[in-house]
Amino acid sequence: MLTRRHFIATSAVLFSAPISNPVFANSWPTASQKAAWDAQVTPANFDLETSNPWGLQPRFMPRRVEARSGLKPGDIHVDAVARYLYHIEEGGTAMRYGVAIARGNLYEPGTYSIRRKVEWPHWTPTKSMIERDPAAYSQFANGQEPGPDNALGSRAIYLFVGERDTYLRIHGTPSPRSIGGRASSGCVRMVMAHINELYPRVTIGSTAFLYSAEDSVTARG
């Protein structure tokens, strides 16, 4: 069980996508295509902590905060209540990002291993997603090609339990206004420009802790 003592204390203000599996296609975007898409989803003169063309609430903007002692650098912690993702850094700090989590009971707290990362991934809805909402997902039953409109956005970090792919992801989203809400079918969503900055800092083999609403810790005022 993940409990409060594991989590992060900060000085922030108090309170304020889809489950998917990879398609192994025959072709992938070229480096130049990826660069062009990255430029498309990144604001001009982008500054991680201040650029906000998406109209995010200020508290969901990325911010470097103090991390509780004993947390392992490189690991990720997701607070389901405050809608924050923390990436633990060396030296007692963490980078905090606003996220969206899953709707209703589709959010799956737990401890996961990061076993795969992909830039501009393909996406295919799971069978259960199609059955639950065929109007939204059946058109993508054979997969959705990479690009700025792809449900996984610009980057995807794949969560495993042991050798098993859970089909849970931390990923970019083409719907940045969902940040701060409960919007996905299981995954943790981030603004694409934000996950692009986080992505190279995340190492394969690190751990992602997704806390339940009961065990999450909101920031102290």
Buried (B, 14 or more C-beta within 10 A) or exposed (E): EBEEEBBBBBEBEEEBBBBBBBBEEEEBBEEEEBEEBBEEBBEEEBEBEEBBEBEBEEBBBBBEBEBBEEBEBBBBBBBBBBBBBBBBBEEEBBBBBBBBBBEEEBBBBBBBBBBBBBBBBBBBBBEBBBEEEEEBBEEBEEBBBBBBEBBBBBBBBBBBEEEEBBBBBBBBBBBBEBBBBBBBBBBBBBBBBBBBBBBEEBEEEBBBBBBBEEBBBBBEE
